[in-house]
């Protein structure tokens, strides 16, 4: 995971992107008919901590989705999806400001004050 910590103010500006997405599983290949697809990777972890955190909501994008399953060569041989990632915002003054209309619906995002 990634941890960013500062004693001052942390600002994520316009068009900012915070991602903790998992990778897609590999698709099966070869000439066999029973090869299965690879499983998706789990999302990662991003931890941001500061005295104060300001999020510019204009085009801020937050995402912590699981990686998708790879496809198999035969019916029902796809790999499984990965697990959710996690984004945590923690500030000391209790004033995490801003929001994002582009947060992934599957993202696990905490604002701790």
Buried (B, 14 or more C-beta within 10 A) or exposed (E): EEEEEEEEEBBBEEEBEBBBBBBBBBBBEEEEEEBBBBBBBBBBBBBBBBEBBBBBBEEBBBBBBBBBBBBBBEEEBBBBBBBBBBBBBBBEEEEBEBEBEEBBEEBBBEBEE
